[in-house]
């Protein structure tokens, strides 16, 4: 009996230890997971617009004095006790965690039945400030004797009407709104919506065309793709196409001007991928994770064709003597004629900066190009013949 009790006691203690250990593991996991989710959530909030929709809800707003707030189906009713009635987006402990430079516009949708001057105010509160301690305010004109709602825009990039003498870029914990001036006791202002947003955020507006020559890839593949930090190295979400079967695969993507990206070509959702030389001028130089790099220009661009795993065009294995090409006149002022004993598959004319002036897919070995509109300068003519690029200098002199 004694032995049985000792064994039972030991088992009980072991079970308690296991339970306590599992509790610790669960709590740590919960805290870490909550932290990560919170960070992701906060990031999303900071990047999105802030919207208060006062239909059937006060959205956390409170009276800042001289008014009473009531949620109604189509708007929030502010019943005035004096012309200075004010409402605020939360108590003194509330904090939006944003700054003046994060957003540059505020749209306010309101209906003002009163007949005073109609000058309303948008207040900015710093963290922890009392309801009467705003940092600054923006006065804005509202219509009077209104029977329907209208939207008014406030420019946060402008100098505030009071409080500070320059564009405000400091912290914003809360917003406040004062009723349009002229309301009397028991008059009601109807606030429908407020949206805080940023029109200065750049869009992906620069088009970049990537070209890779797959003619010397020995591994079997079906569809090349481009992967980079801009698409989270997603695999085949940005595939390339080869519309004319010349083994030059391309895709067009949009980016923000002046962004710096890293990328590499792969195929069939990473079934094969480039192994770049870190000493290449088009790479980041990282010997462990060698990627191509690019700083996005300000204008749409078509990048030079590069060979798989190279910063340069593919070196043709076709003997140079198998074809010939002539361009004349050179210098030229009106047009040039291009002749070859083989079909010219594609022609590209670039200026000194590399910008493409002319790009043509051809089906002939003898044709002309009008250059009368080009400025006097040096240009580079590239012709692809039998998957080999021939490059020559062209002088335009009118």
N, C-alpha and C positions, 0 to 999 in steps of 0.2 A: 504493500500500500504506500509506504514512504517513497519507494523508488518511483512508483507511478506518479505521485504528486510532484516529485522533483522534475521528472520528464515533462509533465504537463505544464509546470511553471516555466521551464526553459522554452518550450514551444510557444507559450503565450508571449514571453519576452521577445522572442525572435519575430513573431508576427507583428508585434507593436513596432519593432525597429523597421521592418519592411514597410509597414503602413506609413510611418513617419518619413522614411526615405522617399516613398512615392509622393507624399504630400509636398515635400520640398521640391522634387523634380517638377511636379505639376505647377506649383506656384511660380517657380523660375520660368518655366515654359510660358505660362500665362502672361507674366510680366513682360518678358521679351517680345512675345507675339503682340501684346497690346501696344508696346512701345513702337514696334514696326508699323502696325496698322495706323496708329496715331500719327506717325511721321508721314505716311503716305497720304492720309486724310488731310492733314494740315497743308501739305504741299499742294494738293488738288484745290483746296479752298483758296489758298493764296494766289493761285494761277487763274482762278475763275473770277467772273464778275460777282459782285455782291448784290443780292436782290432781296428787297422787302416787298412782299405782296400782301397788302392789307385788306384783302377781301376775306371776310369771315375770320380774320385773325389780327391781333395787335403785333405779331411778330416780335414779341419781347419788348416793345416800346412802352415807355412809361410817361406819365405826366411830369414835365419839368417845372410846373407851376402855372397857376391861373387858367387851368383847363381840366376837362375830364375826357377820357378816351373810352370809346365804345366800339367794339368790333361789329360791323354790319355786313350784309351779304356782298354789297358792291364796293365798299370802302370802309375805312376807319373814320368814325365821326369824332371830331375834336370840338367839344362844346366849350365855348369861351366864357371866362369869368371877368376877363379884361382884354384889351387889345394886345397884350404881350404874352398871350398863351403860348406855351412851348411844350414840345414833346421830345424825348431823348431815347436813343436806341439801347436801353438797358440801364442798370444801376451803376454806381461808381466803380464796382468791381469788374464790370464787363470790359473786355479788351479785344478789339478786332485784330490786333497784332499787325497792322499794316502801316505804311508810311505815305506821306503826301505824294511822293514820286511814283508810287505803285499804280495809281489810277489817275486819270486826267479828266474824266467826265462824270457827271451825275445827272440822270434823268428823273424828274419828279412829276408824277401825274396827280393832279389835284383838281378839285372843283371848289371855287370860292364864290359863294352867293352874296358876300358882303359888298358894300359900295364905297369903301375907303380908298386909300392910295394904292393898295394891292402890293406893297413892298413886303416880301417875305424874306426870311433869312435861313441859311444853312450854317449850322455851327459845327466846329471841329473841337473835340475834347481830347486832351492827352490822358495817358493812363492815370487812374486814381483821382481825377479831378472832380470837384463837387459840381453840382448841376448849374451853378452860376459862375463857374471858373473855366469857360471855354478859352481855347488858344486864339481862335480867330473865327470870323464868319464871312459868308458870301451873301450879299443882298441880291435878290432877283425879283423881277417884275412879274406879277401874276395878274391875269385879267380879273375884272370885277363883275358882280351881278351875273355870275356864270350859271347856266342851266345844264351844262354838260362838262365832262372832264376834258382837260387839255394837259399836254406834257411840256415841261420847261427844262432846258438844259443849262447846267452850271459848269463852267470851265475851271477845273481845279489847277490848270496851268497858269491861270491869271493871278494877279495880286489880290489877296482878300480885301473885302470892303472895310474891314476893321480888325484890329488885333496885332497884325504884323505888317511890315512895310515891303515885303518881298514874297515871291512865290513860296508857298509853304511846302516843305519837304520833310517835316518832322513826323513823330508818331501820331497815329490816329487810333484811339481806343473806342470812341463812340461818335455818332453823329447826333445832331439836334436840329429841329425845325421849329421856327417861330411862325405863327399864323400870319397871313397877309395883313398888313396894318390897316386898321379901320374897323375891325370887328368890335361889336358892342357886347355887353353882357348877355349871355345865352345865345349869341349867334353860333352857328356851327360851320366848321370847315371840314371838307371831306377829302381825305388823303387815300389814294388808291394804290399807288406803287412808287417805289424808288429803286433805281438801278445805278450801281457804281461800277464803272468799267474803264478800260484803257484802249484808246484808239491808236496809241503810239506803238503798240507792239507790232513788230514787223511780221509780215506774212512770208510764207515760202513762195517767193515770187521770181526767183532766178532759175531758169531752166538749164540743166546741164545734161549733155548727151555723152554717155560713156561708151567707148568702143574697145573691144578686145578681140584679138586675132587668135582663133582656136585651131588654126591649121596645123600647128606643130604639137598639139596635145596628143600624147601616146595612149593615155588611159581612155577607155570607152566612156562616153557621156551622151546625155540626151539634151538637157537644157542648162546652159550656164546661168548664173545669177550673180548679183552683186550684194555683198553683205558689208555692213559697217555700223559705226556707233549711231548713225542716224536712223537705222531700222532695228536696233537692238540685236544685230547679227542673227536675224530671224530665219535664215535658211533660204527658202524659195519664194519669199514674199515679193521680191523684185527681180523677176526673171528677165533675161535678155532674149532678143529675137534676131533671126537671120532671114530677112524677107527674100533675099535674092540668092541664097545658097552659096555665098562666097566665103563662108567661114569667118566673116567679120560680124560678131554679135554685138548688138547695141541696145541701150535703153535710155530713156529720157526721164529724169527726176527733177523735182523742184526743191530748192533750198533757200535759206536766208542769206543775203549778201554778207560777205566777210566772215561767215562761219568757217571754222576749220573742222574737217572731217577726216576720219581714218576708215579705210575700207580695203577689201580684197575681193577678187573674183573666185567663185567656186562653181560647182555644178551639181544638179540633182540633189538639192538639199544637203549640201556638205559631203556628198559621196566622194568628191575630189575637191581639192582646194589648192590655191597657189602657195608655193614655198618661195617667198621673195628673198633676194639677197639684201641684207640690212645696209650694205654700202651703196645701194642704188639711190640715185638722187630723188626718186619719187617716193621714197619710204620714210618711215619715222626713225630708222636707225636702231630700233630695238632688236637685239639679237635673239631675244626669247619670243617676242610677239611682233614679228615684222609685218607691218601693214603699209599699204599705199596711203599717202596723205594728199589733201587738196584744200586750199583756201578758196572759198567760193568767190568768184569775181562779181562785179556789180551788174554785168550784162549777161544775157543768155550766151552760152558757149557750147561748142562741139569739141570735145577733147580729141587729141591725136589718137590714132589707132595704136595700141600697144600690144605687144606679144604677151601671151600667157606667161606669167612669172618673170616679166621683164618690164623695165621702164621705157624700152625702146620698141620700135616696130620689129616684126619678125625678119630675120635674115633669110632671104629666099635661097632655096637649094637649087633653083633653076639657073643654069649658066647664063651669064649676061649676054652671051653671043646669040642666044636663041631668039632674041627680038631686038628691034631697033626702034627708036622714037626720035622724031624731029619736031622742033617748034620754031616757027618763023612768021613774020620778022621778029627780031629781038635785038635791040629795043623796038618797041611797037607803039603806035599811037591810036589806031582805030580798031584793029582786030588782030587776032593771032590764029594761025592754022596749026593744028596738031595732027601728025601722021605717025602711024606705027604699022609694022608688018603683022601685028597681032591685035586682036580686039581690045580696045581700052574699056575696062570694066567700070571704072569710076574716076572722076576728076575732081580735085579740090584746089582752089586758088586761095591763098592766104596772104594777109598783109604782114608787115614786119612784126607786129605784136602777136601773130598767130591766129588772129580773128579770120574766120572763114568768109570770103567774099563771094565765092561761087562754089557750089557743090552739085555735081551731076552724076547720075548713073547713065552710062552710055551703052550703045550696042554696035558701035562702029569703030573703025580704025582711022577715020579721016573726018575731021570736023573743025569748025571755026567757033571762036568766042569773041563777042563784042566787048572791047575794053575801053570804048570811047568815053565812058562816064567815070573812069578811074582817075584818081589824081596822079600826078607825076611822082613816082616812087618806085621802090624795089618790091617785088612780090615773089612768092614762091608757088610754083605749080607742081602739084603732086598727081601722078597718074598711076592707077593700079592696073597692071598687065600680068595675067597668069599668076595672080595672087602675090605679085611683087610690086612694090611701090617705087616708082622712079620720081625723083625730085630734081627740079631745075629752077634756076633763078630767072625771073622775068623783069625786064626794065620797061616801065611805061614812061614815055617822054613825048608830050604833045608839042 
